[in-house]
Amino acid sequence: MPPAPSVRRVSRRAAALLTGLALAAGGLTATALTAAPAGAVGSVAAAADVPVRVNQLGYLPDGPKRATVVSSATAPLAWQLRDAGGTVVASGNSTVRGADRASGQSTHLVDFGAYTGTGTGFTLVVGGQASHPFDISSALYDGLRADSMSFFYQQRSGIAIDAALAGSGYGRPAGHLGVAPNKGDTGVPCQAGVCDYRQDVRGGWYDAGDQGKYVVNGGIAVWQVVNSFERARRAGGEAALGDSTLRVPERGNGVPDVLDEARWELDFLLRMQVPAGRPMEGMAFHKVHDAQWTALPTRPELDDQQRELHKPSTAATLNLAATAAQCARVYAPYDAAFASRCLDAARRAWAAARANPNVLAPGTDSTGGGAYEDADVSDEFYWAAAELLATTGESQFRDAVTSSPLHAKPADAFWWGGTATLGRITLATVPGVPLAADDLARVRGLLTTAADGYLSTMAGQGYAVPIPADGYVWGSNSQVANNAVVLAVAFELTGAQRYRAGALESLDYLLGRNALDRSYVTGYGERASENQHHRFWAHQNDASLPHPPAGSFAGGPNAGLEDPVAKAQLAGCAPAACYVDDIGSYSTNEVAINWNAPLAWLAAFAAERKAAPVTPSVQVTPSAVSVAEGGSATVGVRLSAAPAQGVTVTVARASGDTDLSVPGTALVFTAANWSTPQQVAVSAAQDADAAAGSAVFSVGGSGVQGTTFTATEVDDDSAPPAASCAVVYKVENAWGNGFTATVTVKNTGTTTMSGWTLGWAFAGDQRISNAWNATVTQSGSAVTARDAGWNGTLAPGASGSFGFQATYSGANPVPASFTVNGAVCA
């Protein structure tokens, strides 16, 4: 299990070292038992690797293409890019970088980004030395996108792993379901003095190379998996993560596979919540694992130890609150009941954490599993509040966000024990978060500033890594990946290509362009890790067991040398070279769900096809609106696609009745909010005439294709137009301060209705947090719902429905009237 990136990490494995369980049961390899002679690390590396370091998987045609050459030459070196047939397709001279502190090497940089051809089997040749072969392809990351997610399926607890999905040799019976010799996770007792009952905590993902399950590590991992889908949906690339895109047993159920996988962990997290009526109800148990360290190797179904629940903690409870709130937002279109269950759990967890703000997991609780202690949970409070605000829009969570000291602080690097930046990402990217515009801009600025800092760090190194020379700690590869996620978020917020390039170059490092000329991802690259620390994927210890599957991600260089194998083989290593591909080196070579999660996030980001830039067009819904004299009506303005950079759209009357007007507000659209309609109010002045005037309004700006819409005044003396329609508004489920509802629009006329926009006003303080099967916006009490396209055409007698989730207090009356396409409907 991965520890915190701090000096406290040593204690996390102390129990294993003292008892010898993790090492004695399976034994170390012969190399692990023999100390390397002084200076051997460098000589072995020189014999095994090549000095021309590339991303061993390859490069994207439209992405950066840089390599690092290990050379003490003080003058530039000539380089050639050769295709699979040996033909030189590009050439040039290197740039001398000199000494690289992290690797202890003298380096040159080669940039062949000007070459945009595609193919397989390219090599980069410098000074007579050729790199490993690599590809240049827009489909480069498709396989890694799937394999890095398959890791989670194969880490599932409580389900048989199907070799037809996982691959030959990777099938196994379900672990920890109470089938002998398992004691099982279906009725787990607490540690002595923690509770006097048993809890069903089956399912979830095994955390790392051991078989424990930890809420605080599961929280950040599942958040990133779900967030990868949220980001893809905003970018219009969610189909690549949709149903039947992954090797999971739920494929074909109509739910995106990435959400099916995440739900396996979310269900477990919900089971870790203390039941109502029990002491500390609503809190979350911190972890569950064997009473003693599980022997290496041990297949999950053969583990015969007693499992134990460990004391609830505030950190675990807030992880549950945050991830369950995210669940409620993202799963609502696919399973409203599950989304409602998540939101209820999130609210109960938030209330429990507020009532128990300082229940901290002790660092001494490290027998049989990692302690995952955390003495400061202010970041978890901020993260949970941000997720609840984004999902519910409620003022109590906005107040919790804005009153947190972390809200104004720089965006720091995130990890399982430091989650504030997860909250910042949610606030900055989820459409419709109810923060003041200047506050939202400031949060986005914090993230882009952090990204600029990572780019600056990369620019000063020979290998372009977004961590400093002293950042090679336990799980350093996960920090590289997490920082790359921030770079990708900055690209989403700004459209600036330098951020995308930084995220992609971080993948270059992880896939071979590094001090060891090694890909840290199993199955990807000529020299890839294959002996990661794991109880089942333990071929190095037991030839009957498999190597880790393709897509498994090693923890990476750790200058702390916190296991016997690392101490024996890596003495005197430069920080970026403190890694050994040995199953016994758990401090450099373990796997973990919170390490594979950012890898999967980045692989999905990198795999997205980027079409040629287009000029987005402005879309206005509805395209014609009726405005009562002396009143106002709203239209929604959005773009058809993400702009390359922020654009400003203005609305102005082009012609017609001067009684109709719009405020002079400028609408700003970015790569983060282009798909979210922004509301514009059209007002009709009170006048003495009985004429129903109309006006045409132009909507446009630099960098977009403009459009127009029409507004018609409904005079006081004129009866409002009637529509041939009927609306049924039904509350499906209600709880303390929330509800879900289904709204059905029926065409009662004799002609086909080609698209519908439904409007109503709430009589209470109802506030819609999310919706499905329609685009729903709310301004004050006024709600506008536009068909989703596929349900917009209604033949005579046909109906279309959509649903939404909302909050309220006090009464929850049904709206008194509805309009369809601007006309009153029954």
C-alpha positions, 0 to 999 in steps of 0.5 A, spaced: 500 500 500 502 506 497 504 511 503 504 518 504 510 522 500 513 524 506 518 521 511 513 518 515 513 513 510 518 508 513 513 506 519 508 504 514 512 498 512 515 497 519 510 492 522 512 488 515 519 488 516 519 486 524 515 480 523 518 478 516 511 476 514 511 480 507 518 477 505 519 470 509 513 467 507 514 467 499 522 468 500 526 474 496 529 472 489 536 471 489 538 478 487 534 480 492 538 477 497 545 479 494 548 486 495 550 489 489 557 491 489 559 499 490 558 502 483 555 496 480 548 500 479 551 504 474 555 499 470 549 494 470 545 500 467 550 502 462 550 495 459 542 494 459 540 500 456 541 505 451 543 512 451 538 515 446 532 515 451 525 516 448 517 514 449 518 507 448 511 506 446 511 512 441 509 519 440 502 522 437 503 526 430 500 532 433 504 532 440 511 534 442 516 529 440 522 530 444 528 525 446 534 525 451 541 523 450 546 521 455 552 524 453 558 528 456 559 531 449 560 539 450 558 540 442 551 539 439 550 532 436 547 530 429 541 526 430 537 522 424 530 519 425 529 513 421 523 509 419 522 502 419 526 501 413 532 505 415 530 511 411 532 518 414 525 522 414 528 527 419 535 530 421 538 535 425 542 537 431 541 536 439 541 541 444 546 541 449 543 540 456 549 538 461 548 536 468 541 533 470 541 533 477 536 528 478 539 523 474 546 524 475 547 524 468 550 529 462 544 530 457 542 533 450 535 534 448 533 532 441 526 535 438 523 532 432 516 535 433 517 538 426 516 531 423 508 529 422 508 523 419 506 516 422 508 509 422 511 504 426 518 502 428 521 508 428 528 509 431 532 515 433 539 515 431 544 519 435 552 518 434 551 511 432 547 509 437 539 507 436 533 508 440 528 503 442 523 502 436 517 506 437 511 508 433 508 515 431 500 514 431 494 518 433 491 511 436 498 510 440 494 510 447 488 506 445 491 500 448 493 503 454 487 507 455 483 500 456 489 496 459 490 501 465 483 501 466 483 493 466 488 493 472 482 495 476 477 490 474 483 485 476 484 488 482 476 487 484 475 483 491 469 479 491 468 477 484 471 471 480 476 474 475 474 472 468 480 470 464 476 471 458 476 478 460 482 479 463 487 474 459 489 467 459 493 466 466 489 472 470 483 468 471 481 467 479 476 465 483 473 471 487 477 473 494 474 474 500 467 472 500 467 467 506 468 461 501 473 457 505 479 458 507 477 465 506 474 468 513 470 473 508 468 480 507 461 479 508 461 479 516 467 483 518 468 484 525 471 490 528 478 491 532 477 490 539 474 496 542 472 499 535 465 496 535 461 490 537 457 488 531 459 485 524 459 489 517 458 487 510 464 490 506 465 486 500 467 488 494 471 494 492 478 494 489 484 491 493 489 497 494 495 495 492 500 489 492 497 487 498 489 485 499 487 491 504 482 496 502 483 503 504 477 508 504 482 514 503 486 511 498 480 508 494 477 515 495 482 519 490 482 513 486 475 512 484 474 520 484 480 520 478 476 514 474 470 518 475 473 525 473 476 522 467 469 520 464 467 527 467 472 531 463 471 526 457 464 528 457 466 536 457 470 535 451 465 531 447 470 524 447 465 520 452 464 515 447 471 512 448 469 511 455 462 509 454 459 502 454 462 496 451 469 500 451 472 496 456 473 488 458 468 488 464 463 483 466 458 489 466 459 491 458 453 492 454 448 494 460 447 501 457 452 505 462 459 507 460 464 502 462 468 506 466 462 508 471 461 500 471 468 499 474 468 505 478 461 503 481 465 497 484 469 501 488 463 506 490 459 500 492 464 498 497 465 505 500 458 506 501 458 499 505 464 502 509 459 507 512 457 506 520 450 504 520 444 509 523 443 507 530 450 505 531 455 510 535 458 515 530 453 513 525 454 516 518 462 516 519 466 511 515 471 506 517 478 507 515 480 501 512 479 493 512 485 488 511 488 482 514 489 481 522 497 480 520 501 482 514 498 477 508 504 472 506 507 474 499 505 470 494 498 469 496 492 468 491 486 472 494 481 466 495 487 462 499 487 468 504 485 464 511 486 470 515 481 474 519 479 480 516 478 486 521 475 493 520 479 499 523 476 505 527 472 510 523 476 516 521 474 523 519 479 523 513 475 517 511 468 520 512 470 526 508 473 521 502 466 518 502 462 525 502 466 527 496 466 521 492 459 520 493 457 527 492 461 526 485 457 519 484 450 523 485 452 528 480 455 523 474 451 517 475 444 521 475 443 520 468 444 512 468 441 510 475 437 515 478 436 511 484 443 509 485 445 517 484 440 518 490 443 513 494 450 516 493 447 523 495 444 521 501 450 517 503 454 524 502 450 528 506 450 523 512 458 523 511 458 530 511 454 531 517 458 526 521 465 529 519 462 536 522 460 533 528 467 529 529 472 533 526 478 530 529 477 523 529 484 521 526 487 515 524 493 513 528 500 512 525 501 506 529 495 502 526 500 499 521 499 491 523 497 487 517 496 494 513 498 501 512 496 506 517 494 511 512 494 516 517 493 524 516 494 529 522 490 535 517 483 534 514 482 541 512 483 539 505 478 533 505 473 538 508 475 543 502 474 537 497 468 534 500 464 541 500 467 543 493 463 536 491 457 537 494 457 544 492 458 542 485 452 537 485 447 541 490 448 548 489 446 549 496 449 555 500 451 551 506 457 548 501 458 554 498 460 557 505 464 551 507 468 552 500 469 560 501 470 560 508 476 555 508 483 558 508 485 553 503 480 557 498 485 562 497 491 558 497 495 556 491 494 549 488 498 544 491 500 537 489 495 532 490 495 525 493 491 521 498 493 525 504 492 532 500 486 533 496 484 540 496 486 541 489 481 535 487 476 540 490 479 546 486 479 542 479 471 540 480 470 548 482 474 550 476 471 545 471 464 542 473 459 547 469 454 551 473 458 551 480 455 557 483 461 561 485 461 568 483 465 569 477 471 573 479 472 567 485 471 562 479 476 565 475 481 566 481 480 558 482 482 557 475 488 561 475 490 557 481 490 551 477 494 554 471 499 557 475 500 551 478 501 548 471 506 553 469 510 551 475 510 544 473 512 547 466 518 551 469 520 545 473 520 540 466 524 546 462 530 546 467 531 538 467 534 533 462 528 529 462 522 534 462 519 531 469 514 535 473 517 533 479 523 536 482 530 533 484 528 532 491 521 529 489 523 522 488 519 519 494 515 513 495 510 513 489 514 518 485 511 516 478 504 517 481 506 524 483 508 525 476 502 523 473 498 527 478 501 533 476 500 531 469 493 531 470 493 538 473 497 540 466 491 537 462 486 541 466 490 547 465 489 545 457 482 544 458 481 551 462 485 555 457 486 551 450 494 553 451 497 547 447 503 548 452 499 545 457 497 539 453 505 538 451 507 538 458 502 532 460 504 528 454 511 529 455 510 527 462 507 520 459 514 520 455 517 520 462 513 514 465 514 510 458 521 510 457 524 517 457 528 517 463 534 516 467 533 508 467 531 507 459 525 504 462 517 504 461 514 503 468 508 500 465 508 493 464 507 491 457 508 498 454 515 499 451 522 494 450 524 495 457 518 495 461 517 493 468 514 486 469 516 484 477 512 489 481 510 487 488 504 483 488 501 477 492 498 474 486 501 477 480 508 474 483 511 470 477 518 472 480 516 468 486 512 462 483 512 460 476 505 458 476 503 465 478 503 471 472 507 477 471 503 483 472 498 484 467 499 489 461 497 496 464 500 495 471 504 501 473 510 501 478 511 506 483 517 508 481 524 511 483 524 512 491 531 515 494 529 513 501 531 506 499 525 503 504 526 496 503 531 491 503 532 489 496 532 497 494 538 498 500 542 492 497 541 494 490 541 501 489 546 504 494 549 511 492 543 511 486 541 518 483 534 520 485 531 518 479 535 512 478 533 509 485 528 503 482 529 496 481 524 491 478 524 486 483 518 483 487 521 484 493 522 492 492 515 494 495 518 501 496 520 502 488 516 497 485 509 496 488 502 497 484 496 501 487 489 503 485 491 511 486 497 510 482 494 507 476 488 512 476 492 518 474 495 513 469 488 511 466 486 518 466 492 521 462 491 515 457 484 517 456 486 524 455 492 522 450 488 518 446 482 523 445 482 524 437 483 532 436 480 534 430 482 540 426 480 546 429 473 549 427 470 555 429 464 554 434 458 557 432 453 560 437 447 556 439 441 560 442 435 556 445 429 557 444 430 561 437 424 565 438 421 567 445 415 571 447 416 576 452 410 579 456 409 586 456 412 589 462 416 582 463 422 578 461 423 571 458 430 568 458 434 564 452 440 560 453 446 561 449 452 556 448 457 554 443 457 548 438 464 546 440 470 548 445 473 554 443 481 554 442 481 560 447 476 564 451 471 568 447 467 573 448 459 573 445 455 579 446 447 580 444 444 586 441 438 588 438 439 588 430 432 590 428 425 591 430 421 594 436 425 598 441 421 596 447 424 589 447 431 589 449 437 585 453 442 587 458 449 589 455 452 583 459 458 580 455 458 572 455 465 569 456 466 562 453 472 557 455 474 550 453 471 549 460 464 552 460 462 552 452 457 547 452 453 550 458 448 555 456 448 562 459 442 565 460 440 572 457 434 576 459 430 579 454 425 585 457 419 588 454 417 595 456 410 597 458 407 601 453 400 604 452 399 601 445 396 594 443 401 592 438 405 586 439 411 588 436 417 583 435 425 584 434 431 580 432 437 580 436 444 578 433 449 574 438 456 573 436 463 576 437 470 575 434 472 567 433 465 565 433 460 564 428 454 568 430 446 567 430 440 571 431 434 570 435 427 573 435 423 576 441 415 577 440 412 582 445 405 579 448 401 585 449 397 586 456 391 586 451 392 580 448 391 573 450 397 569 451 398 564 445 396 557 447 400 551 445 397 544 443 400 540 449 400 537 455 405 537 461 405 531 467 410 533 472 411 527 477 415 527 484 418 520 483 422 520 490 423 525 496 427 525 502 429 531 507 431 536 503 431 533 496 427 530 490 427 527 483 422 528 478 420 526 471 416 531 467 413 529 460 411 533 455 405 530 450 403 533 443 396 534 443 396 537 436 395 535 429 402 536 427 409 534 429 412 538 434 419 539 431 423 540 438 421 543 444 423 548 450 419 547 456 419 553 461 416 553 468 417 557 475 418 554 482 413 557 487 418 555 492 426 555 493 427 548 489 434 548 486 435 543 480 442 540 481 442 535 475 438 533 470 438 527 464 434 526 457 434 534 457 438 540 457 436 544 464 438 551 466 435 555 472 435 562 473 432 564 480 425 560 480 425 560 472 427 553 469 428 552 462 428 545 459 430 543 452 430 536 449 436 532 448 435 532 440 433 524 440 427 526 444 425 532 441 421 530 435 414 529 437 408 526 433 401 528 434 399 524 441 407 522 442 410 524 449 417 526 451 420 525 458 426 527 462 428 527 469 432 531 474 434 532 481 433 538 486 434 540 493 428 544 497 426 546 504 419 547 506 414 546 501 415 543 495 409 545 490 408 542 483 409 548 478 402 552 477 403 552 469 408 551 463 410 553 457 412 550 451 416 553 445 414 560 449 406 558 449 402 556 455 401 549 455 396 545 459 
